[in-house]
């Protein structure tokens, strides 16, 4: 017997918050989209970590493991923030797949340089989504969520930077 209540039809949770119902709903929707993308990015980063090969194997393997750990660490914070504002969050792999906007990569082999480029682009997409979520927080004066997002944006921008630098070809011009 299935006792689950669909999220769309469930009443607002009774968690005390001074955010209005519409504010909490808007913020939760933005955060749940970021959360789904974060899980998708985490798994893609781990996939590439497991399957990277070539002359830079050790460096890329370690870099991607560090980045995956950082991404995964954001997921609990984001989900708990959604709950703190009285809303529900993602419940399953299926729920994640219905909300994620990043593409999966199921290829049997991906060139290491393509891995880095794809992860760089996906991290940039996550930054853009977090900025959009931040705008929603600003609209509703939710400084706590905005503050978390600012830290996560900085972390994601650092991942983009590292992926960019790791994927660059040698440049003899000094630039």
C-alpha positions as CSV (number, residue, x, y, z in Angstrom):
1,X,0.0,0.0,0.0
2,X,1.4,3.4,-1.0
3,X,0.9,6.0,1.8
4,X,2.8,8.8,0.0
5,X,1.1,12.0,-0.6
6,X,2.1,13.7,-3.8
7,X,4.0,16.9,-3.2
8,X,1.8,18.9,-5.5
9,X,-1.3,18.2,-3.4
10,X,0.2,18.3,0.1
11,X,-0.5,21.2,2.4
12,X,2.3,23.5,3.5
13,X,4.3,22.0,6.3
14,X,3.9,23.6,9.7
15,X,7.5,24.5,10.0
16,X,7.6,28.0,11.6
17,X,9.0,30.7,9.2
18,X,8.3,34.3,8.7
19,X,8.5,33.9,4.9
20,X,5.0,34.0,3.3
21,X,3.6,30.8,1.7
22,X,4.2,32.1,-1.8
23,X,7.8,33.2,-0.9
24,X,8.6,29.8,0.6
25,X,7.0,28.0,-2.4
26,X,9.0,30.1,-4.9
27,X,12.3,29.7,-3.0
28,X,11.8,26.0,-2.6
29,X,11.1,25.5,-6.3
30,X,14.3,27.4,-7.2
31,X,16.3,25.4,-4.6
32,X,14.9,22.1,-5.6
33,X,15.9,22.7,-9.2
34,X,19.5,23.6,-8.0
35,X,19.4,20.5,-5.8
36,X,18.5,18.2,-8.7
37,X,21.2,19.8,-10.9
38,X,23.7,19.3,-8.0
39,X,22.9,15.6,-7.7
40,X,23.2,15.2,-11.5
41,X,26.5,17.1,-11.5
42,X,27.8,15.1,-8.5
43,X,27.1,11.8,-10.3
44,X,28.6,13.0,-13.6
45,X,31.7,14.2,-11.8
46,X,32.0,10.8,-10.0
47,X,31.4,9.0,-13.3
48,X,34.2,10.9,-14.9
49,X,36.4,10.4,-11.8
50,X,35.9,6.7,-12.1
51,X,36.5,6.6,-15.9
52,X,39.2,9.1,-16.5
53,X,42.3,7.8,-18.1
54,X,45.5,9.0,-19.8
55,X,48.7,10.7,-18.9
56,X,47.0,13.1,-16.4
57,X,45.0,10.3,-14.8
58,X,46.2,10.9,-11.2
59,X,45.7,14.7,-11.3
60,X,42.3,14.5,-12.9
61,X,41.2,11.6,-10.8
62,X,42.0,13.5,-7.6
63,X,40.6,16.8,-8.9
64,X,37.3,15.2,-9.8
65,X,37.0,13.4,-6.5
66,X,37.6,16.6,-4.6
67,X,35.0,18.4,-6.7
68,X,32.4,15.6,-6.3
69,X,32.8,15.7,-2.5
70,X,32.3,19.5,-2.6
71,X,29.2,19.2,-4.7
72,X,27.7,16.4,-2.6
73,X,28.3,18.5,0.5
74,X,26.0,21.2,-0.8
75,X,23.1,18.8,-1.3
76,X,22.2,18.3,2.4
77,X,22.5,22.0,3.1
78,X,20.2,22.9,0.2
79,X,17.6,20.2,1.1
80,X,17.6,21.2,4.7
81,X,17.1,24.8,3.8
82,X,14.0,23.9,1.8
83,X,12.7,22.0,4.9
84,X,13.5,25.0,7.2
85,X,11.2,27.2,5.2
86,X,8.4,24.7,5.5
87,X,8.5,23.0,2.1
88,X,9.3,19.6,0.7
89,X,12.3,18.6,-1.2
90,X,13.4,15.9,-3.6
91,X,12.6,12.3,-2.6
92,X,14.2,9.9,-5.1
93,X,16.4,9.4,-8.2
94,X,13.2,9.7,-10.3
95,X,12.3,13.0,-8.6
96,X,15.9,14.3,-9.3
97,X,15.6,13.2,-13.0
98,X,12.3,15.1,-13.3
99,X,13.8,18.3,-12.0
100,X,17.4,18.2,-13.4
101,X,18.3,20.5,-16.2
102,X,21.8,19.2,-16.8
103,X,22.3,16.4,-19.3
104,X,23.6,13.0,-18.2
105,X,26.6,11.5,-20.0
106,X,26.3,7.7,-20.4
107,X,29.0,7.4,-23.0
108,X,31.2,4.3,-22.7
109,X,34.3,6.5,-23.3
110,X,34.9,10.2,-23.0
111,X,38.2,11.9,-23.7
112,X,39.6,13.5,-20.5
113,X,39.7,16.9,-22.1
114,X,36.0,16.6,-23.1
115,X,35.2,15.5,-19.5
116,X,36.8,18.6,-18.1
117,X,35.1,20.8,-20.7
118,X,31.7,19.3,-20.0
119,X,32.0,19.6,-16.3
120,X,33.2,23.2,-16.6
121,X,30.1,24.0,-18.7
122,X,27.8,22.2,-16.3
123,X,29.3,24.0,-13.3
124,X,28.7,27.3,-15.1
125,X,25.0,26.3,-15.6
126,X,24.8,25.5,-11.9
127,X,26.2,28.9,-11.1
128,X,23.6,30.6,-13.4
129,X,20.8,28.6,-11.7
130,X,22.1,29.6,-8.3
131,X,22.2,33.2,-9.3
132,X,18.6,32.9,-10.5
133,X,17.7,31.3,-7.1
134,X,19.5,34.1,-5.4
135,X,17.3,36.6,-7.3
136,X,14.2,34.8,-6.0
137,X,15.6,35.0,-2.5
138,X,16.3,38.7,-2.9
139,X,12.7,39.3,-4.1
140,X,11.4,37.7,-0.9
141,X,14.1,39.1,1.5
142,X,15.4,35.6,2.3
143,X,18.9,36.6,3.3
144,X,19.7,33.2,4.9
145,X,19.2,31.3,1.7
146,X,20.9,34.0,-0.3
147,X,24.0,33.8,1.9
148,X,24.2,30.0,1.4
149,X,23.9,30.5,-2.3
150,X,26.7,33.1,-2.4
151,X,29.1,30.6,-0.8
152,X,28.0,27.9,-3.2
153,X,28.4,30.2,-6.2
154,X,31.9,31.0,-5.1
155,X,32.7,27.3,-4.7
156,X,31.3,26.5,-8.1
157,X,33.2,29.4,-9.8
158,X,36.4,27.9,-8.2
159,X,35.5,24.5,-9.8
160,X,35.0,26.2,-13.2
161,X,38.4,27.9,-12.8
162,X,40.2,24.7,-11.9
163,X,38.5,22.8,-14.7
164,X,39.4,25.5,-17.2
165,X,43.1,25.6,-16.1
166,X,43.4,21.9,-16.0
167,X,42.0,21.6,-19.5
168,X,44.1,24.3,-21.1
169,X,46.7,23.4,-23.7
170,X,50.2,24.8,-23.2
171,X,50.5,28.4,-24.3
172,X,54.0,29.6,-25.2
173,X,52.9,33.2,-25.5
174,X,52.8,33.7,-21.7
175,X,49.1,34.5,-21.7
